[in-house]
Amino acid sequence: MARDQATPDLRALHDWLSRRGGCLPTEIDVAAVGVREKAPFFVLCLRECLLWRVEELSRNATAALERGDEAVGIILARCVTEAAAMMWRLLKLIENRAEHGISAINEDVRRMWLGWKVDPDDLPEAINVMTMLRHLDRDMPGVLKAYDHLSEFAHPNWNGVAGLYCRTDYEDHIAYFGRQARGDSNTTAACNLLVGALGTFQHAYNELAEVIPVWLSELTPMWADDEVAAVESTDDNAHKW
């Protein structure tokens, strides 16, 4: 799809990402976090790694959809939605910290930071992405339905194969192949999911910048004689996107 023929959502995605690509963080100083508990440092690290992931996935999803490479764009849009669900879970974990306690926060953050499925004997088991998506869907109904719809295109079934690349003329008995063989409705659906996922991600990312300094003020200062400075110094580590 030529740039001047792109849908409004696709143009908005491209412009939005081009403005934010240069805002990616490059370091977090554990001393600047300023507390003895380990969880806040890993929360901040996870937050920034998710930002790097989402920027890369979204940038390439947008480029793929502009080219008409719908399978690639749809799969990447799904990945962005999963990252948004993890960021949302991270936000809710810290917002509801009084209900969970520091031990439960440590365990959840450990599973998000180190979790995987291959060999849980070596590392903690990853939190199932569908669990995070269902939690997000409780707060934002419709997310899971849109995700499930596009999941059909991620697998080699009807939507992911014939539905993407084949159009049959039943009168002339001819099958035609190509990108966007049935029009650009799939691109539109992927764009809608991507726009929603990015909005959710950005909201949760920025809300964490507000919540984390308050959380740090409740923990044990690393520098016992400079409690205020320890909290204020974290502003650089919890920037907004």
N, C-alpha and C positions, 0 to 999 in steps of 0.2 A: 504494500500500500504506500503510495507516494505521500510524503509529509504533508503536502497541501491538500491531500484527499483524506487525511486522517479524521477520525471522529473527534468531536470536541473533548470527550473524556481522554482520548489518547494524546491529544495535543496538551491537555492540562497535565497529564502524567509526565510527559516529557519535560515540560517547562518546570513543573514542581521539583522533579528530580535534579534538573540542571542547576537549580538554585540551592539545593541542599547537599550536593555531592561534595562540596568543599568544606563542609562543617563536621567532618568525621573526627572524633577524638583519637589521639595517638598514645596517650599514657594516663595512668592513674598512680599516684604516689601513695603507698600504704600509710606513710607517716602523716600525710595530709588528711587522711580519713580520720585519724586522731582518736580512735577508740581501741580498747584491747580485744573486744570480740571480733572474731574473724568474718562473721556473716556479712557485715556491711561491705567489706572489700570485695567479696565475691559477688554480691548483688550488683555492685557498680560494674565489675568486670563483665558479668553476664549481660547487663544492660547495654554496655558498649559493643560487645561482640554481636549481640542481636542487631544493633544498629548497622554495623558493618555488613552483616549478612543481608538484612533487608534492603540496604542501598544497592548492593550488588545484584540481588535477585530482581528487584524492581526495575533497575536500569536495563537489565538484559531482557526481562519480560516485556517491557515497553518497546525495546528495539525489535524483538521477535514479532510482536503483534503489528508493529509498523510494516514489517516485511511481509506480513501474511503468514508467518510460521506459527499457526495457531496451536499446534500440539506443544511446542516449546513454551509459548507464552502462557498457555493455560496451566501447564505443569508448574511453571515458576510462580504464577499467581497463587496457586495452591500453597506453595512453599512459603510465600509471604504471609498468607493467612495463618499458617501454622505458627510462624514466628510472632505474629500479632497476638495469637492466643497465649503463647508463652509469656510475652511481655505483660499481657493482661493478668495472667496468673501471678506473676511476680509483683505487680502493683497491688493486687488484692491481698497477697500474703503479707506485705508490709503494712498496708492500711489496716488489716485486721490482726496485727501482731499481738495485741492484748489477749485475743482469744487463743492464739496458737502457742505463744511462748517461744523463747529463743531456741530451745532444743528442736522443736518442730520446724522452725524457720531454717535452722542449720541443715536439717535432713532434706527438706524440700529443695533448698538451694543446692545442696550437694548433688542431688539427683538431677537437677537441671543443668548443673555445670559439668558433672562427670558421667552422667548416666549413659548407658548404652544397652543394647539387647543381645549382643553376640555372646558375651561370657560374663554373666553377673557375679561370678565368683571373684573376679579381679576388680571390677568396678561396680558401683551401685546400679540397680536397674533404672533405666530411663522412665520418666513419667510418660504414659501413653498419650500421644498427641490427640487422640479422639477424646480423652478425658478432659484435656485443656480446652478443646473446641466446644465440648458440651457445656463446660463452665462458662465460656464466653457467650454461648448461645442463650444461656439463662439470663444474662444481662442485656444481650443484644439479639433478640429473636430474629431468625432468618439467616444468620451466619452459617449455621450447619447445613441448612437446606441448599444454599448457594454453593457451599464447599462440596457437598455430596453430588450436586449436579455436574460440576466441573470435574469431579473425580472420575466420572464415566469416560471422560476424554483422555485420562491419564493411563488407561489400560487398553490393551489390544482387543477391545470388544467392538460392538457396532459403532458407537460414537467415536471411539478412538481410531478407527480404521476407515471403514466405508463412509461413516458419517462425516469425516473430515475431508476425504480425498476422492470421493466418487459421487457422481450424479448420473442416474439412469434415465434415459429417454425411453419410456415403455412403449410409446407408439412406434418409434423407429428401431427399437431394440438395439440401442447403442449405449454403452457405458462411457462416460467422460470422466477423466481423471485430472486432478490438479489441486493446487492450494485454494482454499475457500471455495470449493466446488459447489457448495450450497449457499453461497452468500457470506456476509460478514457478521451474522448474528452471534456466532461463537466468539468472535473478537469483542463484540459489544458486551457479552456476558462476562468475559474475562476481565475487560476493563472495569466493569462495575464492581466485580469482586476485588480487584486490585486497588481501586480508589477507596473502597470501604475498609479494606485491610490496612492500607497505609494511614488512613485517618484514625483508625483504632489504635494502631501502633504508636503513632505520634502523640495521641492523647495520653496513653499509658506512660510512654517515655517521659513526657513533660510533667505529668502528675508525680512521677517518682522523684523528679527534681525538687518538688515541693515537700514530699513526705520524708525523704531520706534525712535531711538535716534535723527534722523534728525527732526522728527515730534515734539519730546519733546522740541527741541531747539527753536521751533516756539511758544511755549505756555508760560504760566505765571509761573515762577519759584516759588516753594513753599518757598524757602529761597531766598529772594530778594537780599541778599548780596553775594550769592554764586551760581550764575547761572551756571557756568561751571561744578562745582562739581555735581549739580543736574542732569545734562545730563550724565556725565561720569559714575556716580554711577549706571545708568540703565543697563550698559553692563552685569552685572550679572543676571539681570532679563530677558534680551533678548538674551539668549544664543542660539547656533545652535544645531541642532540634526544631 
